Amino acid sequence: MTTAPHSDSTPEPQPVKNVLAVVSPHVGGRTAGAALAGLFPGRARVTVVESADEDPAALREAHFLITGLGPVTAAHLAAAPRLELVQCASHGFDYVDLEAARERGVPVCNIGSSGAEKQNVAEQTFALMLALAKQLVPAHTALVEADWALPRLQQSLTELSGKTLGIIGLGHIGEEVARRAVAFDMTVVYTGPKPAPPETESRLGGARYLSLDELLRTSDYVTLHAPLTDRTRHLLDAGRLALLRPTAFVINTARGALIDQDALADALAAGTLAGAGIDVFDPEPPTAALRLLKAPNVVLSPHVAGVTRETLVRIALAAVQNVIDRLEGKPLRDVVA
C-alpha cells in the first residue's frame, strides 16, 4: 500500500506590524485612540499616543502611523525608518509634512473618498448658516437675561430661501452642502480647480462655476470646503473679504488658516460683513487673544463638524481599512502625497 506524500497546506504566519496611533488630546486623545486600536486584526501591534514625540521607541519601530490631527513633521518621519504609510484620520492632511514624506518615499493618505465626514460637516455648515440667519445666539442670550429682543432683532432676521450660496471647493463635502442648499431653495455657485461635470451641476440644481472673485461678489453666503495648502492659506484675505457684500456671511468648517482671522475680525467690526460662522481656528484650540471670540455677529463652535458619534466610527473604519489593505498588499486609497 502506497502512502500519498504529506502536503502541508498550512499558510505561513504573517509578520506582526507595528501601528502608532497619534491622536491629539483636543480630538479625544488616548480614549479615542484606544477605540481605534480595537479595530485592528491580531497581526497589528498598536501603540496609542497623544503626540508623535511621546514614545520615541514606538515611533522608531512603527510600520504604519495613523494620525488624528497630530502633527507629523520631517523630524518624526526621519525618526521612523520602517515607516510604510502615514494615514490621516480626516479629510485634511495639512498637519503632515508632505514634502518630507515624498522625499522618504512614504505615502500619505486621507479618508477623502470614504465620505465619512461629509454628512455632519454639511449639517454643521447649515447649522451655522441658520443660526446666523435667525439670530439664534443673540436671541437665546437675550431671553436668558429676561430681554424680549424681538423688536431689536427682527430687522436682521433673514431667510435662506432665494439666497445665493457660494461653495469654495465642490468635493465630497461641498457636494453634500450643495444638495442641502437645493432643498432650501438656494441658488448654488461654486469655485475650485476646475468645473464639475455638467451632470453634477444639473443634479445640484443647475450649480454654476465661477472664479473665486466673482463668487465672492455674487454670494449671500460663502462656505469653505477646500484643503489647506500653501496655495490656499489665507485664501480669504483682507482684499478678498472686501469683495463680499456687507449683507454677506462667511462659513468655515474646513481649516482655520483658509481665512485671515484678523482680517475677518476687522471686516466684522467695521460692518463690511454681516456675520460669520466658524468651526475651525488657527491654531487649535484658539488662544484668548483671538479677536473673533469678541467679534460682532459670530457663531463659533470648537471644530465639531466632523465628530459626531456616527462620524467618528466612519472615520476610524476608513482609516483602519486603508492600513489593513496595505497589510494585505491591496492598493491604497486617497493618496495625497
N, C-alpha and C positions, 0 to 999 in steps of 0.2 A: 504494500500500500504506500502510495507516494503522498507525502505531505506537501501541500502548497506552501510556497515560501511566504513567510510572515511579512505583511505590509503594515508598517506603522504610519497611519494617516493622521496622527495627532499633529495639529498645526504647531509651528514654532511659537513660543510665547512672545508677545510683542513687548518691546522695551518700555519701561516706565518713563514718561516725560514729565518734566518739571514745569508747572504753571505758576507764575507770580501774578496775583490779582491785586492791583493797586486801586483802592477805592478811597477817594478823598473824604475826610470827615464830614464836610458840608453836603455830601450827597449820600451819606449813610455809613461810611467807614467800614469797620470790621463786621458790623451786623449785616449790612448789605453784601459785603464780600463773602461772608460765611454762607449765605443763601445761594450765591452764585457758585461757590465751590462745590456745593452739594449736587450740582447738575452734571459734574464730570464723571466719566467712567472710571473704573478702578485703575486703569493704566496711566492715569494722570495724577501726579502728586501736586497738590495745590497748597500754596502759601499765600495767606491774605495779609496785606499790609496797608497802611494809610498813606504811605509815601514810598517812592522807589528808593529813597535813601535809607529806609528804616532797617532793612536786612541785607547788608552787602553780600553775604554768603548766598542767600536765596536769589539775589539778582545775578550773581556770577554763574549760578548753576541753571538759570532759567532757560528753557527752550521756547516758551511762549509767555508773553506779557500781555495781560488784559488790563486796560486802564479805564476807570470810570472817572474821567476829568482830572486824574492825577498826572501832573507834568512828566513827560519822558524827554529828557534832554540828551544832547550829544554825549555828555559825560555818562549818563545812565547806559546809553547804547554801547559805549566803549567798554563799560564795566561788565557787559553781558556777552561774552564771546560765543556762547552757544545759541544765542537767540535766533529763532526761525521766523517769528511773526510778532508784530505788535498789533493787538486787536483793540480798537476803541469801542467801548460800550456806549456809543452815542452816534448821532449823525455827525456831530462836529469832530474835528481832528486837529484843531489849531494848537492844542496843548502838547503835541508831539513834534519833535524836530524832524520834519520830513526830509530835509536835505541830508542830515546826518544818517538817517535810516537808508536813504538811497545809496549813499557812499559806502555803507556797510553791507549793502545787498539784502537788507531786512525789509520785507514787505510790511506796509501799514494798511490796515483795513478799518472801515467803519461799518455801520449797520444800515446804510442808506436804503438799499433795495428791500429790506425787510418790512419797511413801513411801520416799524414798532412804535414810533413816537407820533406818527402823523395825525392820528385821531385826536389825541389830547392836546397837541400843540395847536391844532386848528381850533379846538374848543376854547383853549385859553385865549387865543387871539380874539375870538368873538366875545369872550367874557370881558376882556379889556375894552373892546370897542363899545359894547353895550353899556358897560359901567360909565364910560365917558359920555356917550350919547344921552344916557338917562340920569347923569349926575348922581350915581348911586352913593359914592363915598361922601360927598358933602351933604346929601340928603340924610343919610344914616347918622352922620356926626351931629347934624343939627337937631334931629329928633331926640337923640340920646341926651342932648343938652336942653331939652324942652323948648326947642325953637321950631315953630311951624314954618318951614323955609319955602313953602310953595310959591308965595308971591315973588320971592327973590330969585328962585331957581327957574321959574317957568320960561323965562326969556332965553335961557341957554339949553333947554331940553330939545333934542333933535331926534330924527328917525334915521335908521339905516336904509330903509326903502328909498329907492330913487337916487341914492348917492353912488359915487364912483369910488371903487376900491382899487388902489394901485398895489400890485404884488411884486416885490423885488425878489425874484427867484421862484420860477414856476416848476420846482421839482416835486418830489413826492408830497412834501408838506404843503407847498404852495398850491398844488392842485386841490388838495383837500380843503384848504381855505377857500379857494375859488368856488368849489362845489357848494359850500355853505353860503357864500355870497349870492349865488344864483337863487338859492332858496329864500334869501332875504330881499329879493328883487333889486339887487345892486348891479351896477354895470362894472364889469371886470376889465381892467387893463393890466398889463404886466411887462416886465423887462427882465433881461438876462443875457447870457452869452449869445443866444440865437432864438428865433421864433419857434414856438411849438408847432407840431404838425397841424394842418387845417382841421383834421377830425377832432383833435384835442380842443382846439379853440371853439369848435362848434358844440362839443359836449359841455363846455364851460360857458354856455350862454352867449357865444359869439365874442369871447375874450379877444382883445386886440393887443398886439405887440407894439410897444412904444420905446423910444430911447428913454434913458433914466431921467434926463432933464424934462422931457415932455410929460412923462408920467407924473413927476412932482408938480408940474404946473397944472395938471389936469385933475388930480385926485382929491377927494374929500377925506379919505383915509389912506394912509400908506403903511403897509406892513412888510417887514423884512423877513425873508426866509432864505438867505444866502449864507454860504460858508464864510468863515473868517480866514482870509489870506492876506498877503502883503498888498494885493490889488484892492481888496475890499475894506481894509482897515480905514475907519473914518470915512466910509463911503458917503455918509450924510454928514458933511462938514458944514461950517457956517454958510459958505456960498450956496450949497445945495439946499440947506434948510430955508434959505431966503427965497427960494423959488416956490415954496409952498404958499398956498393961500392963508390968510390969517384965520380962516374958519376951519383949517385942516387939522387932522390928528395924525400922530405917528405912533405906530405899534411896533415893539421889538420883542420877539420871543426867540430870537436866533442867537446872537452873540453881542455882548455889550459894546465891544470895540468897533462894531459896524457904524456906530454913531459917535460923533464927537460930543461927549456928555456935557462938557462946559458950554459948547455952542448951543446945544439943545436947551440947557437951563437958561441961557441968555435969551433965546427966542421966546420961551415961555414967560420969562419975567417981563420982556418987552411987549408981550401981547401980539407978536407977529405970528404966533402959532396958537391954536385953540387949546391943545392939550396933548398928552402923551400917555400911553400905556406901556410900561416897561417891566419885563420879567427877567432881564439879563443885564449884567453890570460888568464894568471893567475897573478894578478887579472884583472878584467874588470871594467871600462876601464883600460888599462895599464898605468903605470906611465912613465914619461920621462926617467927614469933610465933603462927601458927595453932595453937590448942590441940588441935584434932582430930588433929594429927600425933602427939601423945603420949597421946591418949585411949585407954582400955582397950577391947579388942574392937572395933576398927575395921578395915575393909579399904578401902584407898584406891587410886585409880587416877587418872592425870593426864588427865582428860577424853578418854578413848579410846573412849567408847561410840559415837561416830559416825564413826570414822576408820579403818576397815579399808581395805585396797586396793580392795575391791569398792565399799564405801560412798562413798569419795572420788570414784570415777568417776561413780557415780549422782548425787551432789551436783553435781558440775561440769556434767554434762549437763543436769540440771534447771534450774540457774541460767542457763546459757548459752541454753538453749532459750527461756526467757521473754524474754530480751533480743532474741533473733532474732525471736520473734513480734512484739515491739513494732516492730522494724525493718520487718517486713512488714505492719504495720497490723492484726495479729490481736489478739484480746482477751488481756489479761494474766490469769494465774492467780495465786491465792493472794495477793491484795491484802490487806495488813494495815493500811494507812493510805492 
